Amino acid sequence: MKKSLIFLILFALSSNASTDAQALVEEKCSSCHMINSSTKIKQDKISAPPMWGVMRKVKDAFSTDEEGIAFIIDYVKNPSEEKMLFPKATKEHFGLMPSLKNEMSNEELKAIANYLYKG
C-alpha cells in the first residue's frame, strides 16, 4: 500500500513538472519559435527556426542527454555565432537569438531544456 501511494505521489509530481515545463515553453519560446504543427500563418510569423528543427540539430550534435541539455541552457543564456548549430543562411534569415539570461530563472531554463530534449 505504501509503495503504491509513493508511486502515485511521484507520478503526480512528475506530471505536474511536465505540465509546468510545457506551459513555460509556450510562454517563453513560442513567441519566436513555432512549437506545434505548422501552418502558413505560423510560418509567416516565426522569427526563429521551428522548435522541432532546433531540437533535431541539438540531438544530432550531442551524444548524451546531459550534453544536449547543458548546450540548450548555455546557448539560451549566451548565444553566439560560434555555438550556432544551423548553417549561416539560417542566421542570415532569422538573425542571432538574443540572450534570455535575464528573462527566466535557472530553474525555468532547466525545466524547459529538459522538457524539450526529453520530450
C-alpha positions, -999 to 999 in steps of 0.1 A, spaced: 0 0 0 28 24 9 47 17 -23 15 23 -44 9 56 -26 45 67 -31 44 58 -67 12 78 -72 27 108 -55 58 107 -76 38 102 -108 16 132 -99 47 154 -92 64 144 -125 31 150 -144 29 185 -129 65 192 -137 59 182 -173 28 204 -175 46 233 -159 75 229 -183 51 227 -213 35 259 -201 69 276 -198 78 265 -233 46 281 -246 51 312 -226 89 317 -231 96 301 -265 66 302 -287 66 339 -294 97 333 -317 98 295 -324 70 275 -339 62 249 -312 33 228 -326 21 220 -360 30 242 -389 6 264 -408 13 291 -434 2 318 -409 26 304 -383 54 301 -408 50 337 -418 51 349 -382 80 330 -367 112 349 -360 134 318 -352 137 283 -365 108 260 -356 115 242 -323 114 207 -339 143 218 -362 162 232 -333 158 200 -313 168 179 -342 201 199 -346 208 196 -308 201 159 -307 223 153 -338 252 174 -323 253 158 -288 255 122 -279 241 124 -244 210 140 -228 233 158 -203 254 174 -231 223 184 -251 206 199 -221 237 217 -210 241 232 -245 205 244 -246 209 262 -212 242 277 -222 231 288 -257 199 304 -244 219 324 -218 249 332 -241 240 327 -278 268 333 -303 276 326 -339 303 301 -329 278 280 -310 251 280 -337 241 246 -349 223 259 -380 240 269 -413 250 305 -419 219 310 -441 196 304 -411 214 332 -391 211 355 -422 173 347 -423 165 349 -386 194 367 -370 212 356 -338 190 346 -309 190 373 -282 203 363 -248 174 353 -224 195 350 -193 176 379 -176 143 367 -189 139 335 -169 153 318 -138 178 290 -139 151 266 -127 128 276 -155 155 273 -181 165 238 -168 128 227 -169 124 240 -204 157 223 -216 148 190 -200 113 191 -214 124 199 -250 153 175 -250 135 145 -235 101 154 -249 
